[in-house]
């Protein structure tokens, strides 16, 4: 049984999306208008993330910046409601000290650099909805921050924000959420200052809490009847030690294989608190759906995947991620099973929807409402589950469902609902989105 209670509400959804990185003209063979139209129209992205350009000089390469501005200007014209968010992999080289870190004397200069980049986008009709000062501040080798240096640089942004008339959001801390001690340390320092506390609009984290199919399979080595909900309290509790009332976003997630749901040979018994639960391993498209569902059910308002697409092998790139299939939803512009998985959320769970209470003993479920009710259900088992979707707190009359299984994506079915109950057969290892009104 899947039970949905629309009278019990949680967070408001900001949207779903992908990263479109800065790129050269050669990479435009893949990162072109055709791909962008697929991302915005077919996949349904409402957020696109990018990285501000940075070189060893004070200003970015003008030709690379022009390609980036043209691309995002087109995407914004295609979808005027698109939210564009940004980050940066580190300050320009001239602003770093001898160890490669941001020179404290350059805090203001670096802050001005970031706001000027926002102005470049705004002047092309593509204002930045939100940005952060560093992608992975405690985990990126290129430039890293400790508790005090991050706070001081963030405070600089807060001071410059009004000066530049920036109307968007400031995101922090853009670090791995499975390192809660580091994330909370930075947030706690920001919260000690009323100015920085008020300016931190969104708690943005990279990666995801891995309460997913992979974790569940390991748990079943010890407890054959384990369900995903059995993993929630422990892992979610670690993250939400942060105890922040802010809106929380997943702004970078990846690392699944191209398989729909692979068969894994578990060679050892793993305890219920084994660190293996926190590993992100290649586990397929269904696992991505579980990650997104888990993120939504734990209170995140957004889920942004790392890469839109890999690039051709012959293209020379500095970042190996651009050729790694586990990091992208498309492979050289072609849609993958992970793309089809993401579509269940990206396409149908729209910005402004509110998550509502959902429960099931047999499946992983997440539900949302606006003028319609949208339910995403995932059957992780290798057998059919005959179930019933039961709605309380609202009356529904009709439904449309979209079912994805291996090699068959978004099979559509429509019909009527009697007595707010819909009997339904969940195919093995399938994802189903129900839209009800």
Secondary structure, 3 states (H helix, E strand, C coil): CEEEEEEEEEEECCEEEEECCCCCCHHHHCCCHHHHHHHHHHHCCCEEEEECCCCCCCCCCHHHHHHHHHHHHHHHHHCCCCEEEEECCCCCHHHECCCCCECHHHHHHHHHHHHHHHHHHHHCCCCEEEEECCCCCCCCCCCCCCHHHHHHHHHHHHHHHHHCCCCCEEEEEEEECCCHHHHHHHHHHHHCCHHHHHHEEEEEEECCCCCCHHHHHHHHHHCCCCCCHHHHHHHHHHHHHHCCCCEEEEEEECCCCCCCCCCCCCCCCCCCCCHHHHCCCCCCHHHHHHHHHHHHHCCCCEEEEEEEECCCCCCCCCCHHHHCHHHEEEECCEECHHHHHHHHHHCCCCCCCEEEEEEECCCEEEEEECCCEEEEEEECCCCCEEEEEEEECCCCCEEEEEEEECCEEEEEEEEECECCEEEEEECCCEEEEEEEC
